[in-house]
Amino acid sequence: MKKENTKETFKVGDIVEVSPELTLLKEWISGIVIKIFKNPFIGDEIAIKDDQGRIFFGIKDYFRINRTIIS
């Protein structure tokens, strides 16, 4: 897995993208962070919900901040 910038900190309400390696889809999926789990064994786990209501969660290495500017 190619790690994105894992030094980024996420917070509930952030708009982020999740890797196709986690979703098994062809593209990065955008969504809103709905929960952050502090897992003592593997680190932070992020849960997001996309605009279709799907929920994806995994370790933060699979997520990146959405840099798209909407005008």
N, C-alpha and C positions, 0 to 999 in steps of 0.2 A: 504494500500500500504506500503510495506517495503521500507523505505527511504534508499537510498544509501548515500554515503558521499556527502552531499549537500554543504559542505564547500569548495569543489573544485571550482576553477574558470575556466571557459571555454573561449576560444577565437576562432575566425574564423580560420579555417584550422586545428583545433584539430581533431584527430581521436577519436571518442567516440562510446559508445554502448547505445542503447535505450532499455528500458524495454519491455518485452512482454505484460505488463499491458497496455501500450500505443499503441503498434502495433497490438495487438490481434493475434500475431503469437506465435509459441511455444518456440522460442529461442530469446536471445538478438541479435539485429541486429547492425552491425558496419556501421559507416558512417562518413562523414566529416562535421563538423559544417560549415554551409553556412551563417547563420545569427543569431544574438542574439538580442532579443527584450527586451527593458526595460519597462515592464508593471508596472505602479504605483500601481495597485490593487493586483496583485498576484506575483510580482517579476519577475525575469528573465525568459524568454521563449527562448528555444533553438530550432533551425531548423537544421536538418541534411539531407544529401542526401546520399543514399547508392549506392553500385556498380551497382544496377539494375535501378538506376534513380528515385527510390521512395523517396519522401520527407516526413519526420516525424517531427512533432513539438509538444512541450508541455513544461510544467514547468520543471525547471532543476532537480527536484527530480526524474524524470524518466530517467535521463542520468548518465552515469559514464564514466570516462576516460578508454579507451581501454588499458589494461596493457599487451596485447600480444606482444611479441618480435618476429619480423619476421627476420629470418636469411637467 
